[in-house]
Amino acid sequence: MLNTYMQGLALGLSLIVAIGAQNAFVLRQGLRKQHVFWVCFVCALSDALLILLGVTGFSAVIMHYPQIIQFAKWGGAAFLIYYGLLHAIQAYKNQSAMQLDTGFNQSLMQALLTCLALTWLNPHVYLDTVILLGSISAQFQQPLYFALGAMSASGLFFFGLGYGAQLLQPMFKSPKAWRILDLLIACVMWAIALSLLINS
């Protein structure tokens, strides 16, 4: 039981650590101390639901209906291009630390909707959490413990990233650091969008 849980935890962490659109968003919210708990909670809950879907056999549905992933690719690419553009404009327009600290404020609803879009419109989420974790979990006699391990990894990572980001705040007292972060996020979003369009 514990061994199955630990394998789920290890694999979950290995899949989620890669820099992606969702992680970049959580990092930025953590640095700004904006709705950190709810953003981390929604990310972790979304992952948990996707993992549960994979373990309970939804991966077979996706294999039968690949249009689901195709829709996520096009919708995700469009959203990432738009979201990357917002950050590129933000990096260009803001010139002071005070502006950067308050110029991109989001309401809780806006933050959660962005978070949900970055999660559910990302086809890699379905491939990693639903199909990959779902198929691996079938190898265990108690797949639920494997799923719980993967869910724990998601929760640990997102809350660690969201609240751990505050340790980097001294670096982001300068406007230049925020502009670099915004440009980096924009580039990550566009690179992921490009990869989705090329492989669609």
C-alpha positions in Angstrom: 0.0 0.0 0.0 2.7 2.5 1.0 4.9 1.4 -1.8 2.1 2.0 -4.3 1.4 5.5 -2.8 5.1 6.5 -2.9 5.3 5.4 -6.6 2.3 7.6 -7.4 3.9 10.5 -5.5 7.2 10.1 -7.3 5.7 9.9 -10.7 3.3 12.7 -10.0 6.2 15.0 -9.0 8.3 14.0 -12.0 5.5 15.0 -14.4 4.4 18.2 -12.8 7.8 19.8 -12.1 8.4 20.8 -15.8 8.0 24.5 -16.5 4.6 25.1 -18.1 1.9 27.6 -18.5 0.1 26.6 -15.3 3.3 26.6 -13.2 4.3 30.0 -14.5 0.9 31.4 -13.6 1.1 30.0 -10.0 4.6 31.4 -9.6 3.5 34.9 -10.7 0.5 34.8 -8.4 2.8 33.7 -5.5 5.2 36.6 -6.2 2.4 39.1 -6.2 0.7 37.4 -3.2 -2.6 37.5 -5.1 -5.2 34.8 -4.4 -2.4 32.3 -3.7 -4.4 29.8 -1.7 -7.3 29.6 -4.1 -5.1 29.5 -7.2 -3.1 26.6 -5.7 -6.2 24.9 -4.5 -7.9 25.0 -7.9 -4.8 23.7 -9.6 -4.4 20.9 -7.2 -8.1 20.0 -7.3 -8.2 20.1 -11.1 -5.2 17.7 -11.2 -6.9 15.4 -8.6 -10.0 15.3 -10.7 -8.0 14.5 -13.9 -6.0 11.8 -12.1 -9.2 10.3 -10.7 -10.7 10.3 -14.2 -7.6 8.5 -15.6 -7.6 5.9 -12.8 -11.3 5.2 -13.2 -11.0 4.5 -16.9 -11.7 7.8 -18.6 -8.4 7.4 -20.6 -10.3 4.8 -22.7 -12.9 7.4 -23.6 -10.2 9.8 -24.7 -8.6 7.1 -26.8 -11.9 6.5 -28.5 -12.7 10.2 -29.0 -9.3 11.9 -29.8 -11.3 15.0 -30.7 -11.3 15.9 -27.0 -7.5 16.4 -27.2 -7.7 18.1 -30.6 -10.2 20.7 -29.2 -7.9 21.2 -26.2 -4.9 21.8 -28.6 -6.6 24.5 -30.6 -8.4 26.1 -27.7 -5.3 26.0 -25.6 -3.0 27.4 -28.3 -5.4 30.4 -28.8 -5.6 31.1 -25.1 -1.8 30.8 -24.6 -1.1 33.2 -27.5 -3.5 35.7 -26.0 -2.2 35.2 -22.4 1.4 35.5 -23.6 0.5 38.8 -25.4 -0.9 40.2 -22.2 2.4 39.5 -20.4 4.5 40.9 -23.3 2.4 44.2 -23.2 2.8 44.2 -19.4 6.6 43.9 -19.7 6.7 46.7 -22.3 4.4 49.2 -20.6 5.4 49.2 -16.9 8.4 51.1 -15.9 8.4 51.2 -12.1 8.2 48.7 -9.3 5.1 50.3 -8.0 3.3 50.1 -11.3 4.4 46.5 -11.8 3.2 45.6 -8.3 -0.3 46.9 -8.9 -0.8 47.2 -12.7 -1.8 43.6 -13.3 -4.2 43.0 -10.4 -6.8 40.4 -11.0 -10.1 39.8 -9.1 -10.4 36.4 -7.6 -12.8 35.3 -10.3 -10.4 36.4 -13.1 -7.6 34.6 -11.5 -9.6 31.4 -11.1 -10.9 31.5 -14.6 -7.4 32.0 -16.0 -6.2 29.1 -13.8 -9.0 26.8 -15.1 -8.3 27.8 -18.7 -4.5 27.1 -18.3 -5.3 23.7 -16.8 -8.2 22.3 -18.7 -7.2 23.7 -22.1 -3.8 22.1 -21.9 -3.7 18.9 -23.9 -0.6 17.8 -22.1 -2.6 17.6 -18.9 -4.8 14.9 -20.5 -1.9 13.0 -21.9 0.1 13.1 -18.6 -2.5 12.8 -15.9 -5.4 11.0 -17.6 -3.8 8.7 -20.1 -0.3 8.1 -18.7 -1.1 8.0 -15.0 -4.3 6.2 -15.7 -2.6 3.4 -17.7 0.2 3.1 -15.1 -2.2 2.8 -12.3 -3.8 -0.3 -13.9 -0.6 -2.2 -13.1 -1.2 -2.0 -9.4 -3.6 -4.1 -7.3 -4.7 -1.0 -5.5 -4.7 1.8 -8.1 -6.5 4.2 -5.7 -3.4 4.4 -3.5 -1.3 5.2 -6.6 -3.8 7.9 -7.5 -3.7 9.4 -4.0 0.1 9.5 -4.2 -0.1 11.4 -7.5 -2.7 13.8 -6.1 -0.5 14.4 -3.1 2.4 15.3 -5.4 0.2 17.8 -7.1 -0.9 19.5 -3.9 2.6 19.6 -2.5 4.0 21.1 -5.7 1.4 23.8 -6.3 1.2 25.0 -2.6 5.0 24.8 -2.4 5.4 26.9 -5.6 2.7 29.4 -4.7 3.9 30.1 -1.2 7.6 29.4 -1.8 7.6 32.1 -4.5 7.5 34.7 -1.8 11.1 33.8 -0.9 12.1 35.2 -4.2 10.4 38.6 -3.6 13.6 40.5 -2.7 14.8 39.8 -6.2 11.6 41.3 -7.6 11.9 44.7 -6.0 13.3 46.1 -9.2 11.1 46.8 -12.2 13.6 45.0 -14.5 13.1 41.7 -12.7 9.4 41.9 -13.2 9.8 42.8 -16.9 12.2 39.8 -17.3 9.6 37.5 -15.6 6.8 38.8 -17.8 8.9 38.3 -21.0 9.9 34.8 -19.8 6.3 33.9 -19.2 5.2 35.3 -22.6 7.9 33.2 -24.3 6.9 30.1 -22.4 3.3 30.6 -23.4 4.1 31.2 -27.0 6.5 28.2 -27.2 3.9 25.9 -25.8 1.2 27.3 -28.2 3.6 26.8 -31.1 4.3 23.2 -30.1 0.5 22.6 -29.9 -0.1 24.1 -33.4 2.8 22.2 -35.0 1.7 18.9 -33.5 -2.0 19.3 -34.1 
